[in-house]
Amino acid sequence: MAIDLSELCASGPVLTDGAMGTQLDARGLPAGTAHELWNLENPQAVAQVHAAYAQAGSRVVLTNTLQGNPISLASHGLANRTAELNKAAVEIASEAVGSDVLVFASVGPSGKLLLTGDVSEDDLLKAFGPQIQALGEAGAAAIVLETFADPDEAEAALKAAKDNCDLPVVVSFSFAAGADNDRTIMGADAGRIVDQLAPLGPVAFGANCGVGPDLAVSLAQRYRKIWAGPLWIKPNAGVPKLIEGETVFSAGPSEFAQQIPPIVEAGADFVGGCCGSTPEHIRAVAEILKK
């Protein structure tokens, strides 16, 4: 069932969830395995992550479908299971969190580049369409196009969303390039993104991944200068470091949570965490937001 995002955040910031991928990795997902495969082969682990975020205070959780498009799934031999994997993800999340928490569907980039001709716009439309259709049919409340770097690819995903569902769409980019970390790796800044994609009717713009909560403040400010609608911000839990062969993120729950209020003050309506963030990070944010 589709919802009104502006109405949802009208009474204050909405707390979303934290990372899914790193949480599944911590639960034993074998290296090189598609995270989406666990929607069928280990749904209990996926449900545990969703339930932990809901218990921590998340009002919105994202499905385990970031790379659930057939182009990405093809590298794991799973392209023919696109609909099955995506529908299962929505069902798992919905059952895990209950009726008080909204389930938004995660849709990430294809992993192929338009610029180099690895993929065409038609290829992208044919890939994102079936994924988004399956997510909508399974009962997702909104579509979140997240971790995009190329506005042209995001445009194709937006078109596919408009053609295959009637759900509100959030468009979130990953910024980690440029002197101020205010550009995507494809060189796009917030201004270009909004100018190009706003005419297609997304209900929210934002940023996820890429940077930690300290740098996310300036991203929120840049967006807010040119976009009056809902703003979605989910930074990483600080900068990742390799320690004894293990990737460790620099911001613990308390440090991460303390940096969320400035993001809200900068205009963010939806806040949460991306890579490295845990239910403990989200619980700490929930406590901060209560104050």
Backbone torsions as a table, in degrees:
resi	resn	phi	psi	omega
1	MET	NA	124.0	-178.3
2	ALA	-70.3	150.5	-179.8
3	ILE	-129.0	167.2	178.2
4	ASP	-96.1	108.5	-176.2
5	LEU	-66.7	-35.0	179.1
6	SER	-64.4	-40.3	178.6
7	GLU	-68.5	-36.6	-178.0
8	LEU	-61.7	-38.7	-176.9
9	CYS	-100.9	10.7	-176.2
10	ALA	-64.4	-30.0	-176.3
11	SER	-96.6	8.4	178.6
12	GLY	139.3	172.5	-176.9
13	PRO	-61.3	142.5	179.2
14	VAL	-101.3	126.9	-179.6
15	LEU	-86.1	121.9	177.0
16	THR	-95.3	-158.6	-177.2
17	ASP	-101.6	-170.1	177.0
18	GLY	-110.1	-152.3	-175.2
19	ALA	-69.1	148.4	170.7
20	MET	-104.8	-49.7	-174.6
21	GLY	-56.9	-49.9	-178.6
22	THR	-68.5	-26.1	176.2
23	GLN	-71.6	-39.0	176.3
24	LEU	-69.5	-38.1	176.5
25	ASP	-58.8	-42.2	-179.1
26	ALA	-66.4	-22.7	178.9
27	ARG	-92.0	9.4	172.2
28	GLY	101.7	14.0	177.3
29	LEU	-60.2	123.4	-179.0
30	PRO	-61.4	140.9	178.9
31	ALA	-57.3	136.1	178.6
32	GLY	87.3	-5.0	179.2
33	THR	-85.0	138.0	175.4
34	ALA	-63.5	127.0	179.3
35	HIS	-57.5	-34.9	-177.2
36	GLU	-65.3	-24.2	-178.9
37	LEU	-62.7	-29.2	179.8
38	TRP	-69.9	-12.4	173.0
39	ASN	-61.8	-25.4	179.1
40	LEU	-106.7	-37.7	-172.4
41	GLU	-93.9	-22.5	176.8
42	ASN	-146.7	59.9	-177.1
43	PRO	-62.1	-24.3	179.7
44	GLN	-63.2	-39.1	-179.9
45	ALA	-66.8	-41.6	178.5
46	VAL	-63.4	-43.4	179.7
47	ALA	-62.8	-37.8	179.2
48	GLN	-60.1	-40.4	-179.9
49	VAL	-65.0	-48.8	179.2
50	HIS	-59.1	-45.9	-177.7
51	ALA	-63.9	-38.0	179.8
52	ALA	-64.1	-39.4	177.9
53	TYR	-68.7	-41.3	178.5
54	ALA	-61.2	-42.5	179.4
55	GLN	-67.4	-27.4	179.9
56	ALA	-78.5	-15.9	177.5
57	GLY	124.7	2.6	178.6
58	SER	-64.6	134.6	174.7
59	ARG	-99.5	-11.2	177.1
60	VAL	-138.7	133.7	172.1
61	VAL	-122.9	153.0	179.9
62	LEU	-105.8	140.9	-179.6
63	THR	-67.7	158.6	178.0
64	ASN	-84.5	67.6	-174.0
65	THR	-140.2	23.2	-175.1
66	LEU	-53.9	-43.6	180.0
67	GLN	-111.0	38.8	-176.2
68	GLY	-88.9	14.5	175.3
69	ASN	-86.4	153.6	-175.1
70	PRO	-63.4	-25.8	177.1
71	ILE	-66.7	-47.2	178.1
72	SER	-67.7	-42.1	-178.0
73	LEU	-66.6	-25.6	-178.5
74	ALA	-60.6	-31.8	-179.8
75	SER	-67.9	-13.7	176.6
76	HIS	-110.5	7.5	-178.4
77	GLY	70.8	28.7	-173.5
78	LEU	-119.1	9.8	-175.1
79	ALA	-57.5	-35.6	-178.0
80	ASN	-75.6	-0.6	179.7
81	ARG	-113.3	17.6	-176.7
82	THR	-52.6	-55.2	-177.2
83	ALA	-61.9	-42.9	-177.9
84	GLU	-62.2	-46.1	-178.2
85	LEU	-66.4	-40.5	-177.9
86	ASN	-73.3	-40.6	177.6
87	LYS	-64.3	-40.7	179.1
88	ALA	-61.7	-37.5	-178.8
89	ALA	-62.0	-43.9	179.4
90	VAL	-65.5	-42.5	-179.5
91	GLU	-64.0	-41.5	178.8
92	ILE	-62.1	-48.6	-178.1
93	ALA	-63.4	-43.9	-177.7
94	SER	-62.0	-42.0	-179.7
95	GLU	-71.3	-34.1	-176.0
96	ALA	-71.9	-34.8	-172.7
97	VAL	-102.8	-15.8	179.6
98	GLY	78.1	-173.2	-171.5
99	SER	-80.4	-12.6	-176.7
100	ASP	-86.8	-9.2	-179.1
101	VAL	-120.0	134.3	-178.6
102	LEU	-85.4	143.7	178.1
103	VAL	-106.9	113.2	175.0
104	PHE	-102.0	147.9	-176.4
105	ALA	-96.9	127.0	179.9
106	SER	-86.8	128.3	176.0
107	VAL	-131.3	116.4	-178.8
108	GLY	-105.6	177.9	-178.6
109	PRO	-67.8	166.6	-174.7
110	SER	-78.1	-20.9	-174.7
111	GLY	87.9	-0.7	177.3
112	LYS	-113.8	155.3	-175.4
113	LEU	-107.0	128.4	171.4
114	LEU	-66.3	-38.6	-174.0
115	LEU	-58.5	-37.6	-176.9
116	THR	-95.0	-0.7	179.8
117	GLY	81.6	10.4	177.7
118	ASP	-63.7	-25.6	-177.5
119	VAL	-150.0	151.0	177.6
120	SER	-107.3	167.4	177.4
121	GLU	-60.9	-38.7	179.2
122	ASP	-63.1	-39.5	176.6
123	ASP	-59.3	-42.9	-178.1
124	LEU	-67.2	-42.2	178.5
125	LEU	-60.2	-40.9	-179.6
126	LYS	-72.1	-21.7	179.0
127	ALA	-86.7	-49.8	-177.8
128	PHE	-70.7	-31.1	-177.9
129	GLY	-56.1	-56.4	-179.2
130	PRO	-62.3	-36.8	178.2
131	GLN	-63.5	-50.5	-177.5
132	ILE	-65.4	-38.1	177.6
133	GLN	-61.1	-43.8	179.7
134	ALA	-64.2	-41.1	179.7
135	LEU	-64.4	-41.5	178.7
136	GLY	-66.4	-44.0	-178.9
137	GLU	-64.5	-28.8	-178.8
138	ALA	-79.6	-11.6	173.9
139	GLY	110.3	16.9	176.2
140	ALA	-62.4	149.2	-177.3
141	ALA	-88.9	-21.0	-179.9
142	ALA	-162.4	162.5	175.5
143	ILE	-108.9	131.6	176.4
144	VAL	-115.7	106.8	173.7
145	LEU	-81.9	105.5	-170.9
146	GLU	-123.9	156.6	176.6
147	THR	66.4	25.0	178.2
148	PHE	-78.7	153.8	177.3
149	ALA	-123.2	-28.1	-176.1
150	ASP	-107.3	114.0	178.9
151	PRO	-57.9	-30.0	179.4
152	ASP	-67.7	-39.7	177.1
153	GLU	-69.1	-40.6	177.4
154	ALA	-62.4	-34.6	177.4
155	GLU	-63.1	-42.0	177.6
156	ALA	-63.1	-41.0	178.8
157	ALA	-65.4	-39.0	177.3
158	LEU	-63.2	-43.7	178.1
159	LYS	-61.7	-41.4	178.9
160	ALA	-63.7	-38.0	178.5
161	ALA	-64.9	-43.6	-179.6
162	LYS	-64.5	-31.6	-177.4
163	ASP	-84.3	-18.7	-170.6
164	ASN	-122.2	1.1	175.5
165	CYS	-160.9	169.4	177.3
166	ASP	-117.0	31.3	-176.6
167	LEU	-92.9	153.7	172.9
168	PRO	-65.4	146.4	-176.4
169	VAL	-122.2	129.0	172.3
170	VAL	-99.5	137.9	176.7
171	VAL	-119.1	116.4	-175.7
172	SER	-125.2	130.7	-178.0
173	PHE	-110.4	156.8	175.8
174	SER	-100.9	118.9	-178.8
175	PHE	-108.4	123.6	178.4
176	ALA	-157.5	23.6	-177.4
177	ALA	-133.4	167.6	-178.1
178	GLY	88.4	163.4	-176.8
179	ALA	-58.7	-32.4	-178.3
180	ASP	-110.4	16.7	-177.6
181	ASN	53.4	37.0	-177.4
182	ASP	-111.8	14.6	177.7
183	ARG	-128.5	153.3	174.1
184	THR	-77.5	171.4	179.6
185	ILE	-66.4	-13.1	175.3
186	MET	-94.0	5.2	175.6
187	GLY	86.7	7.2	-178.1
188	ALA	-85.3	138.2	173.6
189	ASP	-109.6	176.3	-175.8
190	ALA	-59.1	-37.3	-179.2
191	GLY	-61.2	-48.5	179.1
192	ARG	-63.7	-41.0	-177.8
193	ILE	-60.3	-49.2	-178.7
194	VAL	-67.6	-42.7	179.5
195	ASP	-58.4	-42.0	-175.7
196	GLN	-78.1	-37.8	-169.5
197	LEU	-101.8	-24.2	-179.1
198	ALA	-55.4	-38.4	179.0
199	PRO	-61.7	-17.0	-179.7
200	LEU	-86.2	-5.3	170.8
201	GLY	90.3	26.0	172.3
202	PRO	-65.7	151.2	-178.9
203	VAL	-92.1	-14.2	-179.3
204	ALA	-152.4	149.9	172.4
205	PHE	-119.5	165.1	176.9
206	GLY	178.8	-166.5	-178.5
207	ALA	-140.4	141.3	173.3
208	ASN	-145.3	161.4	179.0
209	CYS	60.4	-161.1	173.8
210	GLY	71.6	-66.8	-174.1
211	VAL	-122.9	166.7	175.4
212	GLY	-85.3	179.5	-175.5
213	PRO	-64.3	-26.4	-179.4
214	ASP	-66.2	-44.9	-179.3
215	LEU	-79.2	-17.4	179.9
216	ALA	-67.3	-22.2	179.6
217	VAL	-61.1	-48.8	-178.6
218	SER	-66.6	-32.1	176.8
219	LEU	-65.2	-43.0	177.4
220	ALA	-61.9	-41.2	179.5
221	GLN	-63.2	-42.4	-179.7
222	ARG	-63.4	-44.4	177.9
223	TYR	-62.3	-44.3	-173.1
224	ARG	-64.9	-25.9	178.2
225	LYS	-67.6	-23.9	-173.8
226	ILE	-124.2	-3.2	-176.7
227	TRP	-135.9	122.3	-176.0
228	ALA	-95.1	-11.8	-177.5
229	GLY	-81.2	-172.9	179.6
230	PRO	-56.7	143.3	-177.6
231	LEU	-122.3	129.6	-172.5
232	TRP	-113.4	118.6	-177.5
233	ILE	-132.2	119.8	178.7
234	LYS	-135.4	86.4	-178.6
235	PRO	-78.6	163.6	172.4
236	ASN	-69.3	164.8	177.2
237	ALA	-82.5	61.3	-180.0
238	GLY	84.2	-164.6	-176.6
239	VAL	-90.8	128.9	179.6
240	PRO	-74.4	141.4	176.6
241	LYS	-131.9	145.7	178.3
242	LEU	-93.0	111.8	-178.9
243	ILE	-121.5	114.9	-179.0
244	GLU	51.4	43.8	175.9
245	GLY	80.9	1.2	-178.3
246	GLU	-117.4	136.2	177.9
247	THR	-78.9	120.9	-178.0
248	VAL	-122.2	131.5	179.3
249	PHE	-93.1	140.9	-166.7
250	SER	-73.2	-26.2	-174.6
251	ALA	-97.3	114.3	174.5
252	GLY	-74.0	174.9	-176.7
253	PRO	-53.9	-46.8	-176.7
254	SER	-67.0	-47.1	-179.9
255	GLU	-62.4	-42.8	179.6
256	PHE	-61.3	-47.6	-176.6
257	ALA	-63.0	-37.5	-178.3
258	GLN	-65.8	-19.7	-179.5
259	GLN	-95.3	0.7	179.2
260	ILE	-77.8	-41.7	179.7
261	PRO	-53.7	-41.3	176.7
262	PRO	-62.4	-30.5	177.0
263	ILE	-67.8	-41.4	177.4
264	VAL	-65.1	-42.9	179.1
265	GLU	-62.7	-28.8	179.3
266	ALA	-77.9	-8.1	174.5
267	GLY	123.0	1.0	-178.5
268	ALA	-69.1	135.5	177.9
269	ASP	-102.6	-29.3	176.9
270	PHE	-121.7	125.0	-179.1
271	VAL	-131.0	148.5	178.9
272	GLY	-172.8	-157.2	-179.1
273	GLY	-128.6	159.6	176.1
274	CYS	-118.4	-137.6	-171.6
275	CYS	-50.6	133.6	177.0
276	GLY	86.2	-14.9	179.0
277	SER	-80.8	149.9	-173.0
278	THR	-130.1	172.9	173.2
279	PRO	-56.3	-30.7	177.8
280	GLU	-66.9	-37.4	175.4
281	HIS	-62.7	-44.2	-178.1
282	ILE	-67.9	-38.2	177.8
283	ARG	-63.0	-41.1	178.6
284	ALA	-64.7	-38.6	177.0
285	VAL	-65.4	-41.6	179.5
286	ALA	-58.6	-41.0	179.8
287	GLU	-66.1	-41.0	179.2
288	ILE	-63.3	-44.4	-177.9
289	LEU	-66.4	-30.4	177.6
290	LYS	-64.0	-31.5	-177.7
291	LYS	-81.8	NA	NA
